[in-house]
Amino acid sequence: MKWDFKSLLGGIVIGSVLFSGIAAAASSNYPDPETKQTPFTYYFEGVPKSPASDVQGIMYKNTVYVPIRFVAENLNKPVIYDARSRSIYIGKLPTSKMYSKMEAIELVKAKFAGNLSPSHVVEYSHDDEKGHYVIHVYQTYVNNFQSGDSYTSTYGWFVVNPNTGDIRSLLQ
């Protein structure tokens, strides 16, 4: 059988396509090189404690991230996770109703439901200096799908009081 240039080129192209997927899959299975899972020893009131091997802390960009349940339980504090509000309580529960960030987003959506289209995005941005939640409502418009040129149109910025649920515009 005689091999020609077209056959060689076709084999290179097919091989490249097949093996490029392997490289992409392999790179997604490894953690960020800056992340180090290390068996740390933690000290509580001078007593050394270590979590189970499957819940070790990690070092990322010079910051140690520790499993919160391990810390709370070693401080003799209960930990409660509320999946609905995506809130974690350590120690005592609040005595009065506190709105979570997710509940604040839902309050803003409900208040402006008649004015918002399905393409509006309502998301938590940050806490202000008083501890109130700042919520951003906006839409993203794409000018050119080929180039990806787009812009954001802000409907409004709103502040939600986590104690009362009151909503006010940030821009007024």
Salt bridges, closest charged atoms under 4 A:
GLU73 OE2 - ARG69 NH1 3.51
GLU103 OE2 - ARG84 NH1 3.05
GLU103 OE2 - LYS97 NZ 3.18
GLU106 OE2 - LYS109 NZ 3.59
